[in-house]
Amino acid sequence: MTGLALAAAATLLAAAADRLDLNHASAAELQTLSGIGPKTAEIIVKTRERNGPFRCVEELRAIPYLSENEFARIRERLTVAEDRCGGLERPAPRLDSKR
């Protein structure tokens, strides 16, 4: 690996360390994101509990009360351990996201 490649890898690791894992973050942790209040954070946690882990961050688009603008603003602050949406920009909505 070249020095440039190592520097790029280090940058990616540092960026990932600042992200919240969507499948492990508590409601309180989710509320630290701009635009996520107690109600939306609780819906995210309950959806995860009901439907199982999120396959990718893009599945948040199916959550009520989260606009596309809010999603775009927080997208880079979130991660999932294994992205299982296969790079889809907009996966199909998940099962039940009842409040």
Secondary structure as the mmCIF struct_conf table of DSSP 4:
data_model
#
loop_
_struct_conf.conf_type_id
_struct_conf.id
_struct_conf.beg_label_comp_id
_struct_conf.beg_label_asym_id
_struct_conf.beg_label_seq_id
_struct_conf.end_label_comp_id
_struct_conf.end_label_asym_id
_struct_conf.end_label_seq_id
HELX_RH_AL_P HELX_RH_AL_P1 GLY A 3 ALA A 17
TURN_TY1_P TURN_TY1_P1 ASP A 18 ASP A 18
BEND BEND1 ARG A 19 ARG A 19
STRN STRN1 LEU A 20 ASP A 21
TURN_TY1_P TURN_TY1_P2 LEU A 22 HIS A 24
HELX_RH_AL_P HELX_RH_AL_P2 ALA A 27 LEU A 30
TURN_TY1_P TURN_TY1_P3 GLN A 31 THR A 32
BEND BEND2 LEU A 33 LEU A 33
TURN_TY1_P TURN_TY1_P4 SER A 34 GLY A 35
HELX_RH_AL_P HELX_RH_AL_P3 PRO A 38 ASN A 51
BEND BEND3 PRO A 53 PRO A 53
BEND BEND4 ARG A 55 CYS A 56
HELX_RH_3T_P HELX_RH_3T_P1 VAL A 57 ALA A 62
BEND BEND5 ILE A 63 ILE A 63
TURN_TY1_P TURN_TY1_P5 PRO A 64 TYR A 65
HELX_RH_AL_P HELX_RH_AL_P4 GLU A 68 ILE A 74
HELX_RH_3T_P HELX_RH_3T_P2 ARG A 75 ARG A 77
STRN STRN2 LEU A 78 THR A 79
BEND BEND6 ALA A 81 GLU A 82
BEND BEND7 CYS A 85 CYS A 85
TURN_TY1_P TURN_TY1_P6 GLY A 86 GLY A 87
BEND BEND8 GLU A 89 ARG A 90
HELX_LH_PP_P HELX_LH_PP_P1 PRO A 91 PRO A 93
BEND BEND9 LEU A 95 LEU A 95
#
